[in-house]
Amino acid sequence: MSSDIQHIRIGLTDNHPCSYLPGRQERVAVALDPSLHCSSNYEVLLANGFRRSGDTIYRPLCQQCNACEPIRVSAHKFKMTRSQKRLRNKAGAITWQFKEQLDADWYELYARYIEARHSAGSMYPPNRQSFEQFTHCNWLNTQYLHLYEDDTLIGVAVTDILSNSASAFYTFYEPSHPLSLGTLGVLLQLEHCQEQGKQWLYLGYQIDECPAMNYKVRFHPHQRLVNQSWQG
């Protein structure tokens, strides 16, 4: 861990069932220092394996498991695979725009996504207030990448914009759409990072044992934080 945050105060949650690996117990460390809750310090914490939920900064600190590995993609070195190029070409009719606020009809799309894709997850049943508490942060520049097809909203990627990087926070999309809109959202966030001169796009935690996470390792080159060292 970076020397300037080696001695931060943390609090530990109780153990509770893991959201990703059945039969495992999850525990997280929460950053307690108020001074860390700003954009510049959060970017340092991201580089040291932390994430946020609402205004809370945390990282997994499970007693018998270290399956969660922070993962980030080099925006300026990123090269699309053949399948990603095909997806990008097929998505030629889809328009996209970053906005500071969600469109008025976002919740209907979000509810369909949760009902179809995550009915067994922690976000079920869909709840407008819970989502807003989960995604909103008072001290970050959070943008909402909107995807449209024929002027209809088909996807949203919540993105934290930082000085030298961006963090892909959460994505939801039309579950019946034939294209891989989740992957497309990452490609567009990487494109935005390239346009804005950002070095990294953080994708959260990679869990190799969780099939739903495996899309993250398809973006190259990427690095994983292993034993407090970024490796790739």
Residue pairs with C-beta under 8 A, 6 or more apart in sequence:
1 48
1 49
1 228
2 44
2 47
2 48
4 44
5 36
5 41
5 44
5 45
5 48
8 31
8 32
8 33
8 36
9 31
9 32
9 33
10 29
10 30
10 31
10 32
10 61
11 29
11 30
11 32
12 27
12 28
12 29
12 30
12 61
13 27
13 28
13 30
14 27
15 25
15 26
15 27
15 62
15 63
16 25
16 26
16 27
17 24
17 25
17 26
18 24
18 25
18 26
18 62
18 65
19 26
19 121
19 122
20 67
20 207
20 210
20 212
20 213
21 65
21 67
21 207
21 209
21 210
24 62
24 65
24 67
25 62
25 63
25 64
25 65
26 60
26 62
27 60
27 61
27 62
27 63
28 58
28 59
28 60
28 61
29 58
29 59
29 60
29 61
30 56
30 57
30 58
31 37
31 45
31 50
31 57
31 58
35 41
36 42
36 45
36 57
37 55
37 57
37 139
38 139
39 139
39 140
39 141
39 162
39 163
40 163
42 50
42 52
42 57
42 139
42 140
42 160
42 162
43 162
43 163
43 164
43 165
45 57
46 70
46 162
46 165
46 167
46 202
47 230
48 59
48 225
48 228
49 59
49 70
49 225
49 228
50 57
50 58
50 59
51 57
51 58
51 59
51 70
51 167
51 204
51 205
52 58
52 137
52 140
52 160
52 169
53 134
54 133
54 134
54 135
54 136
54 137
55 136
55 137
55 138
55 139
60 66
60 68
60 205
62 68
67 207
67 208
67 209
67 210
68 205
68 206
68 207
69 205
69 206
69 207
69 208
69 224
69 225
69 226
70 202
70 204
70 205
70 206
70 224
70 225
71 202
71 203
71 204
71 205
71 206
71 216
71 217
71 222
71 223
71 224
71 225
72 165
72 200
72 201
72 202
72 203
72 222
72 223
72 230
73 186
73 190
73 200
73 201
73 203
73 219
73 220
73 221
73 222
74 199
74 200
74 221
74 222
74 223
74 232
75 190
75 193
75 194
75 198
75 199
75 200
75 201
76 194
76 199
77 221
78 190
78 194
78 219
78 220
78 221
79 220
79 221
80 88
80 187
81 218
81 220
83 218
84 183
84 187
84 218
84 219
87 179
87 180
87 183
87 184
87 187
88 184
88 187
90 179
91 179
91 184
93 149
93 150
94 147
94 148
94 149
94 154
94 179
94 184
95 147
95 148
95 149
96 145
96 146
96 147
96 148
96 188
97 145
97 146
97 148
98 143
98 144
98 145
98 146
98 159
98 192
99 143
99 144
99 146
100 143
100 144
101 144
102 144
102 156
103 146
103 153
105 153
106 144
106 153
106 156
107 126
107 128
107 131
109 153
109 154
109 155
109 156
109 172
109 173
109 174
110 126
110 131
110 156
110 172
111 126
112 174
112 175
113 172
113 173
113 174
113 175
114 121
114 123
114 124
114 125
114 126
114 172
115 124
115 125
115 126
116 175
116 176
117 175
118 124
123 130
123 131
123 134
134 170
135 142
135 158
135 169
135 170
136 142
137 160
140 160
140 161
140 162
141 160
141 161
141 162
142 158
142 159
142 160
142 161
142 169
143 158
143 159
143 160
143 161
144 156
144 157
144 158
144 159
145 155
145 156
145 157
145 158
145 159
145 185
145 188
145 189
145 192
146 153
146 155
146 156
147 153
147 154
147 155
147 156
147 157
147 173
147 181
147 184
147 185
147 188
148 154
149 177
154 173
154 174
154 177
154 181
155 171
155 172
155 173
155 174
155 177
155 181
155 184
155 185
156 171
156 172
156 173
157 168
157 170
157 171
157 185
157 186
157 188
157 189
158 169
158 170
158 171
159 166
159 167
159 168
159 169
159 189
159 192
160 166
160 167
160 169
161 196
162 198
164 198
164 199
164 200
165 193
165 198
165 199
165 200
165 201
165 202
166 189
166 192
166 193
166 196
166 198
166 200
166 201
166 202
167 201
167 202
167 204
168 185
168 186
168 189
168 201
168 202
168 203
168 204
169 204
171 181
171 182
171 185
171 186
173 181
173 182
173 185
174 181
180 215
182 215
183 215
183 218
186 201
186 203
186 215
186 219
189 201
190 201
190 219
192 198
193 199
193 200
193 201
203 216
203 219
203 222
204 216
205 213
206 213
206 216
206 217
206 224
207 213
208 214
216 222
221 232
222 232
223 230
223 231
223 232
224 230
224 231
224 232
225 231
